[in-house]
Amino acid sequence: MAGLVLPRSGELNRRVQIRLQTDTANAGFGLTASYSAGIPRWAKKEPVRSLELRAGVNTGELPTDLFWFRWGTGTKPEDFTTSHVLEHNGTRYRVLDSIDVGDLRQFTRVSAKYLGTV
């Protein structure tokens, strides 16, 4: 767990909506995105600053932000897929990946990419 510092008490202070995005075909031969009602959770949000983290990403896309959630129902690493989006303060982020920080089952860290305003 070198380099990863777990969130301290009071740092999970951002209200984030976790939504599942579903794409459906439309009449114009394109796709229309629809979103589930989602679940609200408290999270810590921080921008990606580390070049080492960016260099270690294997998805081909660079994360712009990290979200930390307390490990639990709806926020375990296996609950997040690349079909999920996170919404915070009128801004939408696409989930790139998620990990159980230190395999401790305390926190899930989600790497996400900024998509724009809702």
MMTF fields as JSON, N, C-alpha, C and O atoms, coordinates in Angstrom:
{
  "mmtfVersion": "1.0.0",
  "mmtfProducer": "UNKNOWN",
  "numBonds": 471,
  "numAtoms": 472,
  "numGroups": 118,
  "numChains": 1,
  "numModels": 1,
  "chainsPerModel": [1],
  "groupsPerChain": [118],
  "chainIdList": ["A"],
  "bondAtomList": [4, 2, 8, 6, 12, 10, 16, 14, 20, 18, 24, 22, 28, 26, 32, 30, 36, 34, 40, 38, 44, 42, 48, 46, 52, 50, 56, 54, 60, 58, 64, 62, 68, 66, 72, 70, 76, 74, 80, 78, 84, 82, 88, 86, 92, 90, 96, 94, 100, 98, 104, 102, 108, 106, 112, 110, 116, 114, 120, 118, 124, 122, 128, 126, 132, 130, 136, 134, 140, 138, 144, 142, 148, 146, 152, 150, 156, 154, 160, 158, 164, 162, 168, 166, 172, 170, 176, 174, 180, 178, 184, 182, 188, 186, 192, 190, 196, 194, 200, 198, 204, 202, 208, 206, 212, 210, 216, 214, 220, 218, 224, 222, 228, 226, 232, 230, 236, 234, 240, 238, 244, 242, 248, 246, 252, 250, 256, 254, 260, 258, 264, 262, 268, 266, 272, 270, 276, 274, 280, 278, 284, 282, 288, 286, 292, 290, 296, 294, 300, 298, 304, 302, 308, 306, 312, 310, 316, 314, 320, 318, 324, 322, 328, 326, 332, 330, 336, 334, 340, 338, 344, 342, 348, 346, 352, 350, 356, 354, 360, 358, 364, 362, 368, 366, 372, 370, 376, 374, 380, 378, 384, 382, 388, 386, 392, 390, 396, 394, 400, 398, 404, 402, 408, 406, 412, 410, 416, 414, 420, 418, 424, 422, 428, 426, 432, 430, 436, 434, 440, 438, 444, 442, 448, 446, 452, 450, 456, 454, 460, 458, 464, 462, 468, 466],
  "bondOrderList": [1, 1, 1, 1, 1, 1, 1, 1, 1, 1, 1, 1, 1, 1, 1, 1, 1, 1, 1, 1, 1, 1, 1, 1, 1, 1, 1, 1, 1, 1, 1, 1, 1, 1, 1, 1, 1, 1, 1, 1, 1, 1, 1, 1, 1, 1, 1, 1, 1, 1, 1, 1, 1, 1, 1, 1, 1, 1, 1, 1, 1, 1, 1, 1, 1, 1, 1, 1, 1, 1, 1, 1, 1, 1, 1, 1, 1, 1, 1, 1, 1, 1, 1, 1, 1, 1, 1, 1, 1, 1, 1, 1, 1, 1, 1, 1, 1, 1, 1, 1, 1, 1, 1, 1, 1, 1, 1, 1, 1, 1, 1, 1, 1, 1, 1, 1, 1],
  "groupList": [{"groupName": "MET", "atomNameList": ["N", "CA", "C", "O"], "elementList": ["N", "C", "C", "O"], "formalChargeList": [0, 0, 0, 0], "bondAtomList": [1, 0, 2, 1, 3, 2], "bondOrderList": [1, 1, 2], "singleLetterCode": "M", "chemCompType": "L-PEPTIDE LINKING"}, {"groupName": "ALA", "atomNameList": ["N", "CA", "C", "O"], "elementList": ["N", "C", "C", "O"], "formalChargeList": [0, 0, 0, 0], "bondAtomList": [1, 0, 2, 1, 3, 2], "bondOrderList": [1, 1, 2], "singleLetterCode": "A", "chemCompType": "L-PEPTIDE LINKING"}, {"groupName": "GLY", "atomNameList": ["N", "CA", "C", "O"], "elementList": ["N", "C", "C", "O"], "formalChargeList": [0, 0, 0, 0], "bondAtomList": [1, 0, 2, 1, 3, 2], "bondOrderList": [1, 1, 2], "singleLetterCode": "G", "chemCompType": "PEPTIDE LINKING"}, {"groupName": "LEU", "atomNameList": ["N", "CA", "C", "O"], "elementList": ["N", "C", "C", "O"], "formalChargeList": [0, 0, 0, 0], "bondAtomList": [1, 0, 2, 1, 3, 2], "bondOrderList": [1, 1, 2], "singleLetterCode": "L", "chemCompType": "L-PEPTIDE LINKING"}, {"groupName": "VAL", "atomNameList": ["N", "CA", "C", "O"], "elementList": ["N", "C", "C", "O"], "formalChargeList": [0, 0, 0, 0], "bondAtomList": [1, 0, 2, 1, 3, 2], "bondOrderList": [1, 1, 2], "singleLetterCode": "V", "chemCompType": "L-PEPTIDE LINKING"}, {"groupName": "PRO", "atomNameList": ["N", "CA", "C", "O"], "elementList": ["N", "C", "C", "O"], "formalChargeList": [0, 0, 0, 0], "bondAtomList": [1, 0, 2, 1, 3, 2], "bondOrderList": [1, 1, 2], "singleLetterCode": "P", "chemCompType": "L-PEPTIDE LINKING"}, {"groupName": "ARG", "atomNameList": ["N", "CA", "C", "O"], "elementList": ["N", "C", "C", "O"], "formalChargeList": [0, 0, 0, 0], "bondAtomList": [1, 0, 2, 1, 3, 2], "bondOrderList": [1, 1, 2], "singleLetterCode": "R", "chemCompType": "L-PEPTIDE LINKING"}, {"groupName": "SER", "atomNameList": ["N", "CA", "C", "O"], "elementList": ["N", "C", "C", "O"], "formalChargeList": [0, 0, 0, 0], "bondAtomList": [1, 0, 2, 1, 3, 2], "bondOrderList": [1, 1, 2], "singleLetterCode": "S", "chemCompType": "L-PEPTIDE LINKING"}, {"groupName": "GLU", "atomNameList": ["N", "CA", "C", "O"], "elementList": ["N", "C", "C", "O"], "formalChargeList": [0, 0, 0, 0], "bondAtomList": [1, 0, 2, 1, 3, 2], "bondOrderList": [1, 1, 2], "singleLetterCode": "E", "chemCompType": "L-PEPTIDE LINKING"}, {"groupName": "ASN", "atomNameList": ["N", "CA", "C", "O"], "elementList": ["N", "C", "C", "O"], "formalChargeList": [0, 0, 0, 0], "bondAtomList": [1, 0, 2, 1, 3, 2], "bondOrderList": [1, 1, 2], "singleLetterCode": "N", "chemCompType": "L-PEPTIDE LINKING"}, {"groupName": "GLN", "atomNameList": ["N", "CA", "C", "O"], "elementList": ["N", "C", "C", "O"], "formalChargeList": [0, 0, 0, 0], "bondAtomList": [1, 0, 2, 1, 3, 2], "bondOrderList": [1, 1, 2], "singleLetterCode": "Q", "chemCompType": "L-PEPTIDE LINKING"}, {"groupName": "ILE", "atomNameList": ["N", "CA", "C", "O"], "elementList": ["N", "C", "C", "O"], "formalChargeList": [0, 0, 0, 0], "bondAtomList": [1, 0, 2, 1, 3, 2], "bondOrderList": [1, 1, 2], "singleLetterCode": "I", "chemCompType": "L-PEPTIDE LINKING"}, {"groupName": "THR", "atomNameList": ["N", "CA", "C", "O"], "elementList": ["N", "C", "C", "O"], "formalChargeList": [0, 0, 0, 0], "bondAtomList": [1, 0, 2, 1, 3, 2], "bondOrderList": [1, 1, 2], "singleLetterCode": "T", "chemCompType": "L-PEPTIDE LINKING"}, {"groupName": "ASP", "atomNameList": ["N", "CA", "C", "O"], "elementList": ["N", "C", "C", "O"], "formalChargeList": [0, 0, 0, 0], "bondAtomList": [1, 0, 2, 1, 3, 2], "bondOrderList": [1, 1, 2], "singleLetterCode": "D", "chemCompType": "L-PEPTIDE LINKING"}, {"groupName": "PHE", "atomNameList": ["N", "CA", "C", "O"], "elementList": ["N", "C", "C", "O"], "formalChargeList": [0, 0, 0, 0], "bondAtomList": [1, 0, 2, 1, 3, 2], "bondOrderList": [1, 1, 2], "singleLetterCode": "F", "chemCompType": "L-PEPTIDE LINKING"}, {"groupName": "TYR", "atomNameList": ["N", "CA", "C", "O"], "elementList": ["N", "C", "C", "O"], "formalChargeList": [0, 0, 0, 0], "bondAtomList": [1, 0, 2, 1, 3, 2], "bondOrderList": [1, 1, 2], "singleLetterCode": "Y", "chemCompType": "L-PEPTIDE LINKING"}, {"groupName": "TRP", "atomNameList": ["N", "CA", "C", "O"], "elementList": ["N", "C", "C", "O"], "formalChargeList": [0, 0, 0, 0], "bondAtomList": [1, 0, 2, 1, 3, 2], "bondOrderList": [1, 1, 2], "singleLetterCode": "W", "chemCompType": "L-PEPTIDE LINKING"}, {"groupName": "LYS", "atomNameList": ["N", "CA", "C", "O"], "elementList": ["N", "C", "C", "O"], "formalChargeList": [0, 0, 0, 0], "bondAtomList": [1, 0, 2, 1, 3, 2], "bondOrderList": [1, 1, 2], "singleLetterCode": "K", "chemCompType": "L-PEPTIDE LINKING"}, {"groupName": "HIS", "atomNameList": ["N", "CA", "C", "O"], "elementList": ["N", "C", "C", "O"], "formalChargeList": [0, 0, 0, 0], "bondAtomList": [1, 0, 2, 1, 3, 2], "bondOrderList": [1, 1, 2], "singleLetterCode": "H", "chemCompType": "L-PEPTIDE LINKING"}],
  "groupTypeList": [0, 1, 2, 3, 4, 3, 5, 6, 7, 2, 8, 3, 9, 6, 6, 4, 10, 11, 6, 3, 10, 12, 13, 12, 1, 9, 1, 2, 14, 2, 3, 12, 1, 7, 15, 7, 1, 2, 11, 5, 6, 16, 1, 17, 17, 8, 5, 4, 6, 7, 3, 8, 3, 6, 1, 2, 4, 9, 12, 2, 8, 3, 5, 12, 13, 3, 14, 16, 14, 6, 16, 2, 12, 2, 12, 17, 5, 8, 13, 14, 12, 12, 7, 18, 4, 3, 8, 18, 9, 2, 12, 6, 15, 6, 4, 3, 13, 7, 11, 13, 4, 2, 13, 3, 6, 10, 14, 12, 6, 4, 7, 1, 17, 15, 3, 2, 12, 4],
  "groupIdList": [1, 2, 3, 4, 5, 6, 7, 8, 9, 10, 11, 12, 13, 14, 15, 16, 17, 18, 19, 20, 21, 22, 23, 24, 25, 26, 27, 28, 29, 30, 31, 32, 33, 34, 35, 36, 37, 38, 39, 40, 41, 42, 43, 44, 45, 46, 47, 48, 49, 50, 51, 52, 53, 54, 55, 56, 57, 58, 59, 60, 61, 62, 63, 64, 65, 66, 67, 68, 69, 70, 71, 72, 73, 74, 75, 76, 77, 78, 79, 80, 81, 82, 83, 84, 85, 86, 87, 88, 89, 90, 91, 92, 93, 94, 95, 96, 97, 98, 99, 100, 101, 102, 103, 104, 105, 106, 107, 108, 109, 110, 111, 112, 113, 114, 115, 116, 117, 118],
  "secStructList": [7, 6, 6, 7, 7, 7, 7, 7, 6, 6, 7, 7, 7, 3, 3, 3, 3, 3, 3, 3, 3, 3, 3, 3, 3, 7, 6, 6, 1, 1, 3, 3, 3, 3, 3, 7, 7, 7, 3, 3, 3, 3, 3, 3, 3, 3, 3, 7, 7, 7, 2, 2, 2, 2, 2, 6, 7, 7, 1, 1, 1, 7, 7, 7, 3, 3, 3, 3, 3, 3, 1, 1, 6, 6, 6, 1, 4, 4, 4, 7, 7, 6, 6, 3, 3, 3, 3, 3, 6, 6, 3, 3, 3, 3, 3, 3, 3, 3, 3, 3, 4, 4, 4, 1, 1, 1, 3, 3, 3, 3, 3, 3, 3, 3, 3, 3, 3, 7],
  "xCoordList": [0.825, 0.0, 0.873, 0.446, 2.094, 3.011, 2.438, 1.961, 2.495, 2.038, 0.556, 0.137, -0.245, -1.676, -1.98, -1.676, -2.576, -2.964, -4.477, -5.195, -4.956, -6.399, -7.044, -6.431, -8.277, -8.979, -9.13, -9.356, -9.0, -9.17, -10.62, -11.408, -10.944, -12.285, -12.645, -11.867, -13.816, -14.287, -13.914, -14.403, -13.06, -12.656, -13.669, -13.661, -14.526, -15.577, -16.739, -17.756, -16.564, -17.5, -18.127, -18.668, -18.061, -18.677, -19.819, -19.631, -20.988, -22.136, -22.069, -22.124, -21.949, -21.78, -22.917, -23.298, -23.452, -24.501, -23.83, -23.158, -24.008, -23.452, -24.571, -25.584, -24.391, -25.445, -24.915, -23.739, -25.82, -25.509, -25.982, -27.141, -25.087, -25.43, -25.794, -25.077, -26.918, -27.36, -27.524, -28.221, -26.89, -27.013, -28.023, -27.964, -28.953, -29.946, -29.909, -29.621, -30.204, -30.219, -31.387, -32.47, -31.143, -32.221, -32.547, -31.882, -33.554, -34.026, -32.981, -33.029, -32.051, -31.021, -29.784, -28.72, -29.902, -28.809, -27.66, -26.515, -27.974, -26.998, -27.373, -28.194, -26.774, -27.055, -27.566, -27.108, -28.512, -29.035, -28.712, -29.047, -28.059, -27.688, -28.829, -29.439, -29.101, -30.052, -29.351, -28.433, -29.799, -29.12, -30.096, -31.248, -29.621, -30.442, -30.612, -29.91, -31.554, -31.764, -30.505, -30.216, -29.767, -28.5, -28.638, -29.736, -27.483, -27.439, -26.528, -25.435, -26.974, -26.126, -25.16, -25.542, -23.917, -22.908, -21.977, -21.784, -21.407, -20.401, -19.049, -18.741, -18.243, -16.955, -15.933, -16.27, -14.7, -13.609, -13.262, -13.117, -13.129, -12.79, -11.478, -11.28, -10.577, -9.313, -8.844, -9.05, -8.218, -7.702, -6.483, -5.774, -6.251, -5.069, -3.881, -3.864, -2.904, -1.711, -0.466, 0.489, -0.477, 0.724, 0.961, 0.09, 2.134, 2.496, 2.682, 2.442, 3.111, 3.271, 1.933, 1.851, 0.881, -0.445, -0.906, -1.425, -0.722, -1.129, -0.362, -0.937, 0.922, 1.731, 1.338, 1.561, 0.756, 0.403, -0.944, -1.32, -1.685, -3.027, -2.938, -2.225, -3.665, -3.638, -4.863, -4.978, -5.779, -7.029, -6.885, -7.789, -5.777, -5.612, -6.189, -5.974, -6.912, -7.465, -6.879, -6.683, -6.606, -6.038, -7.135, -8.032, -7.075, -8.065, -7.792, -6.645, -8.841, -8.702, -8.936, -8.437, -9.703, -10.055, -10.113, -10.335, -9.905, -10.053, -11.174, -11.275, -12.009, -13.088, -12.863, -12.611, -12.953, -12.796, -14.141, -14.77, -14.585, -15.841, -15.55, -14.628, -16.336, -16.24, -16.728, -17.765, -16.001, -16.295, -17.606, -17.747, -18.571, -19.856, -20.815, -20.406, -22.079, -23.102, -23.144, -23.346, -22.953, -22.986, -21.677, -21.553, -20.689, -19.406, -18.206, -17.077, -18.438, -17.328, -16.722, -17.428, -15.446, -14.831, -15.594, -15.681, -16.144, -16.867, -18.216, -18.826, -18.692, -19.951, -19.786, -20.77, -18.56, -18.295, -17.855, -16.997, -18.443, -18.04, -17.788, -18.062, -17.271, -17.056, -18.373, -18.377, -19.48, -20.81, -21.372, -22.478, -20.638, -21.092, -20.539, -19.448, -21.318, -20.867, -21.068, -21.918, -20.272, -20.386, -20.777, -20.213, -21.73, -22.14, -21.915, -22.346, -21.226, -20.943, -21.022, -20.33, -21.87, -21.943, -22.169, -21.564, -23.056, -23.392, -22.382, -22.451, -21.447, -20.407, -20.468, -20.724, -20.231, -20.303, -18.906, -18.127, -18.622, -17.352, -17.645, -18.576, -16.864, -17.022, -16.028, -14.856, -16.494, -15.641, -14.693, -15.116, -13.403, -12.407, -12.039, -11.952, -11.822, -11.533, -11.733, -11.937, -11.669, -11.817, -10.991, -10.791, -10.518, -9.717, -10.138, -10.652, -9.907, -10.035, -8.679, -7.693, -8.623, -7.355, -6.687, -7.216, -5.527, -4.753, -5.381, -4.929, -6.42, -7.15, -7.619, -7.622, -8.01, -8.434, -9.943, -10.437, -10.686, -12.149, -12.62, -13.605, -11.901, -12.282, -12.709, -13.713, -11.938, -12.209, -12.066, -11.228, -12.901, -12.797, -12.351, -12.941, -11.305, -10.852, -11.259, -10.946, -11.955, -12.437, -11.668, -11.622, -11.064, -10.438, -11.497, -12.193, -11.621, -12.68, -12.156, -11.146, -12.871, -12.513, -13.627, -14.804, -13.249, -14.193, -14.898, -14.248, -16.244, -17.029, -17.643, -17.869, -17.91, -18.524, -19.648, -19.822, -20.41, -21.508, -22.738, -22.908, -23.586, -24.802, -25.852, -26.96],
  "yCoordList": [-1.181, 0.0, 1.249, 2.319, 1.101, 2.229, 3.358, 3.143, 4.557, 5.718, 6.026, 7.147, 5.067, 5.313, 5.644, 4.872, 6.791, 7.222, 7.121, 7.736, 6.349, 6.179, 7.486, 8.26, 7.736, 8.946, 8.972, 7.946, 10.161, 10.344, 10.703, 10.981, 10.69, 11.05, 12.443, 13.386, 12.564, 13.842, 14.14, 15.12, 13.324, 13.584, 13.072, 13.532, 12.148, 11.692, 12.682, 12.389, 13.851, 14.952, 15.477, 16.583, 14.706, 15.082, 14.112, 12.897, 14.64, 13.784, 13.44, 14.324, 12.153, 11.668, 10.717, 9.882, 10.845, 9.948, 8.922, 9.298, 7.634, 6.555, 6.061, 5.554, 6.208, 5.839, 4.855, 4.871, 4.0, 3.075, 3.701, 4.101, 3.785, 4.343, 3.204, 2.208, 3.363, 2.384, 3.098, 4.109, 2.579, 3.155, 2.353, 1.124, 3.051, 2.399, 3.04, 4.228, 2.232, 2.735, 3.696, 3.497, 4.742, 5.683, 5.669, 4.981, 6.417, 6.414, 6.952, 6.631, 7.756, 8.33, 7.455, 7.942, 6.179, 5.202, 5.563, 5.174, 6.297, 6.64, 5.994, 5.079, 6.473, 5.949, 7.066, 8.207, 6.709, 7.626, 7.05, 5.906, 7.863, 7.415, 7.687, 8.756, 6.7, 6.899, 6.452, 5.632, 7.002, 6.77, 6.264, 6.695, 5.346, 4.847, 5.96, 6.971, 5.752, 6.733, 6.868, 7.94, 5.782, 5.812, 5.738, 5.72, 5.695, 5.665, 6.794, 6.987, 7.528, 8.59, 8.019, 7.198, 8.459, 8.027, 9.193, 10.087, 9.167, 10.149, 9.674, 8.483, 10.606, 10.246, 11.351, 12.493, 10.975, 11.945, 12.074, 11.064, 13.292, 13.527, 14.281, 15.269, 13.794, 14.5, 14.39, 13.36, 15.44, 15.383, 14.467, 14.289, 13.894, 13.056, 13.985, 14.799, 13.854, 14.7, 13.898, 14.439, 12.638, 11.819, 11.317, 10.678, 11.603, 11.073, 9.564, 8.863, 9.057, 7.613, 6.908, 5.867, 7.463, 6.864, 6.903, 5.911, 8.035, 8.151, 7.156, 6.566, 6.967, 6.057, 4.605, 3.763, 4.293, 2.923, 2.48, 1.323, 3.361, 3.027, 2.2, 2.567, 1.079, 0.191, 0.317, -0.413, 1.212, 1.311, 2.105, 2.086, 2.8, 3.638, 5.026, 5.913, 5.23, 6.535, 6.98, 6.176, 8.261, 8.788, 9.277, 10.003, 8.889, 9.399, 10.867, 11.315, 11.596, 12.995, 13.177, 14.128, 12.254, 12.379, 11.01, 9.99, 11.018, 9.813, 10.049, 11.122, 9.043, 9.094, 7.959, 6.823, 8.265, 7.276, 7.076, 8.041, 5.836, 5.486, 4.51, 3.699, 4.59, 3.565, 2.253, 2.231, 1.168, -0.145, -0.648, -0.713, -1.007, -1.5, -1.766, -1.821, -1.931, -2.23, -1.137, 0.037, -1.532, -0.591, 0.115, 0.825, -0.067, 0.614, -0.33, 0.121, -1.615, -2.562, -2.449, -2.07, -2.764, -2.639, -3.374, -2.884, -4.539, -5.305, -4.678, -5.071, -3.714, -3.026, -1.965, -1.555, -1.519, -0.476, -1.099, -1.981, -0.638, -1.071, 0.171, 1.29, -0.029, 1.101, 1.643, 2.647, 1.002, 1.508, 2.436, 2.954, 2.649, 3.532, 4.943, 5.143, 5.904, 7.291, 7.793, 7.299, 8.776, 9.43, 10.877, 11.533, 11.368, 12.763, 13.471, 13.02, 14.594, 15.403, 16.873, 17.336, 17.6, 19.051, 19.488, 20.451, 18.76, 19.119, 18.691, 19.126, 17.844, 17.369, 15.849, 15.174, 15.313, 13.862, 13.312, 13.915, 12.142, 11.442, 9.995, 9.387, 9.445, 8.039, 7.195, 7.554, 6.08, 5.168, 4.451, 3.9, 4.465, 3.736, 2.425, 1.384, 2.475, 1.255, 1.526, 2.666, 0.459, 0.597, -0.479, -1.57, -0.15, -1.103, -1.069, -0.067, -2.185, -2.263, -1.818, -2.544, -0.657, -0.071, -0.953, -1.148, -1.476, -2.302, -3.641, -4.314, -4.047, -5.288, -5.346, -6.408, -4.2, -4.112, -4.133, -4.239, -4.03, -3.943, -2.772, -2.872, -1.67, -0.445, 0.637, 1.317, 0.794, 1.839, 1.306, 0.448, 1.832, 1.565, 2.857, 3.914, 2.771, 3.94, 3.764, 2.75, 4.755, 4.722, 5.76, 6.936, 5.31, 6.227, 6.611, 5.748, 7.906, 8.379, 9.457, 10.108, 9.624, 10.621, 11.656, 11.308, 12.91, 14.021, 13.969, 13.87, 14.038, 14.034, 15.396, 15.718, 16.182, 17.491, 17.727, 16.983, 18.781, 19.116, 18.291, 17.818, 18.13, 17.327, 18.154, 17.673],
  "zCoordList": [0.0, 0.0, 0.0, 0.435, -0.491, -0.521, -1.365, -2.479, -0.815, -1.558, -1.418, -1.707, -0.984, -0.829, 0.627, 1.537, 0.817, 2.157, 2.249, 1.462, 3.206, 3.374, 3.821, 4.556, 3.384, 3.823, 5.343, 5.984, 5.887, 7.325, 7.623, 6.72, 8.876, 9.323, 8.807, 8.952, 8.212, 7.702, 6.266, 5.703, 5.649, 4.262, 3.238, 2.096, 3.61, 2.703, 2.835, 3.465, 2.231, 2.439, 1.148, 1.132, 0.077, -1.192, -1.482, -1.431, -1.783, -2.1, -3.582, -4.438, -3.877, -5.246, -5.578, -4.758, -6.77, -7.261, -8.177, -9.137, -7.887, -8.707, -9.611, -9.129, -10.925, -11.88, -12.919, -13.28, -13.386, -14.47, -15.774, -15.892, -16.748, -18.058, -19.002, -19.096, -19.702, -20.693, -22.025, -22.109, -23.06, -24.397, -25.199, -25.23, -25.85, -26.705, -28.085, -28.229, -29.09, -30.468, -30.651, -30.1, -31.439, -31.729, -33.224, -33.998, -33.622, -35.011, -35.987, -37.174, -35.512, -36.379, -36.487, -36.868, -36.16, -36.205, -35.265, -35.491, -34.231, -33.208, -31.89, -31.84, -30.845, -29.511, -28.611, -28.678, -27.78, -26.779, -25.406, -25.1, -24.589, -23.243, -22.272, -22.287, -21.432, -20.337, -19.055, -19.086, -17.937, -16.669, -15.619, -15.565, -14.787, -13.678, -12.648, -12.679, -11.739, -10.666, -9.819, -9.288, -9.699, -8.987, -7.481, -6.925, -6.845, -5.387, -4.901, -5.435, -3.902, -3.354, -2.317, -1.483, -2.381, -1.418, -1.109, -1.933, 0.083, 0.455, -0.06, -0.001, -0.565, -1.146, -0.923, -0.61, -1.091, -1.158, -2.636, -3.325, -3.128, -4.533, -4.585, -3.878, -5.443, -5.605, -7.049, -7.691, -7.563, -8.933, -8.998, -8.007, -10.165, -10.36, -10.563, -11.487, -9.702, -9.784, -10.138, -10.695, -9.821, -9.926, -11.343, -11.934, -11.885, -13.199, -13.131, -14.114, -11.968, -11.812, -11.958, -12.61, -11.358, -11.47, -12.919, -13.432, -13.578, -14.98, -15.854, -16.77, -15.58, -16.38, -16.148, -17.018, -14.989, -14.66, -15.171, -14.977, -15.818, -16.282, -17.553, -18.487, -17.593, -18.75, -19.632, -20.617, -19.319, -20.067, -21.348, -22.184, -21.527, -22.699, -22.487, -23.312, -21.407, -21.075, -19.75, -18.838, -19.658, -18.428, -17.499, -17.928, -16.234, -15.28, -14.976, -14.997, -14.699, -14.304, -12.813, -12.211, -12.212, -10.799, -10.141, -10.793, -8.826, -8.012, -7.015, -6.419, -6.841, -5.857, -4.873, -5.273, -3.599, -2.542, -1.868, -1.434, -1.778, -1.12, 0.009, -0.085, 1.073, 2.114, 1.507, 0.844, 1.722, 1.157, 1.739, 2.96, 0.893, 1.381, 0.241, -0.919, 0.558, -0.438, -1.5, -1.19, -2.739, -3.855, -4.126, -5.124, -3.25, -3.45, -3.367, -3.171, -3.512, -3.584, -4.984, -5.919, -5.153, -6.482, -7.581, -8.707, -7.265, -8.288, -8.647, -9.641, -7.86, -8.157, -9.242, -9.857, -9.481, -10.473, -11.793, -11.815, -12.886, -14.224, -15.071, -14.639, -16.266, -17.168, -17.711, -18.423, -17.389, -17.754, -16.682, -16.835, -15.619, -14.539, -14.719, -15.252, -14.261, -14.199, -12.775, -12.034, -12.418, -11.119, -11.372, -12.248, -10.616, -10.746, -9.423, -8.361, -9.526, -8.337, -8.707, -9.614, -8.001, -8.144, -9.601, -10.071, -10.308, -11.681, -12.724, -13.874, -12.336, -13.245, -13.33, -12.333, -14.529, -14.741, -15.056, -15.794, -14.467, -14.659, -15.049, -14.52, -15.965, -16.35, -15.568, -15.452, -15.034, -14.271, -15.226, -16.242, -14.886, -15.668, -14.985, -15.637, -13.671, -12.913, -11.425, -11.007, -10.64, -9.19, -8.499, -9.033, -7.304, -6.533, -5.066, -4.57, -4.392, -2.936, -2.393, -2.521, -1.801, -1.382, -0.331, 0.763, -0.68, 0.234, 0.57, 1.496, -0.165, 0.123, 1.578, 2.199, 2.104, 3.505, 3.681, 4.804, 2.569, 2.613, 3.469, 4.201, 3.361, 4.067, 3.084, 3.295, 2.004, 1.025, -0.391, -0.669, -1.28, -2.71, -3.368, -3.142, -4.185, -4.934, -6.39, -7.014, -6.923, -8.299, -9.11, -8.749, -10.211, -11.161, -12.176, -12.709, -12.446, -13.333, -14.271, -14.003, -15.377, -16.383, -16.49, -16.579, -16.479, -16.587, -17.938, -18.979, -17.921, -19.157, -19.462, -20.628, -18.459, -18.661, -17.673, -16.709, -17.935, -17.036, -17.368, -18.492, -16.374, -16.532, -17.233, -17.471]
}
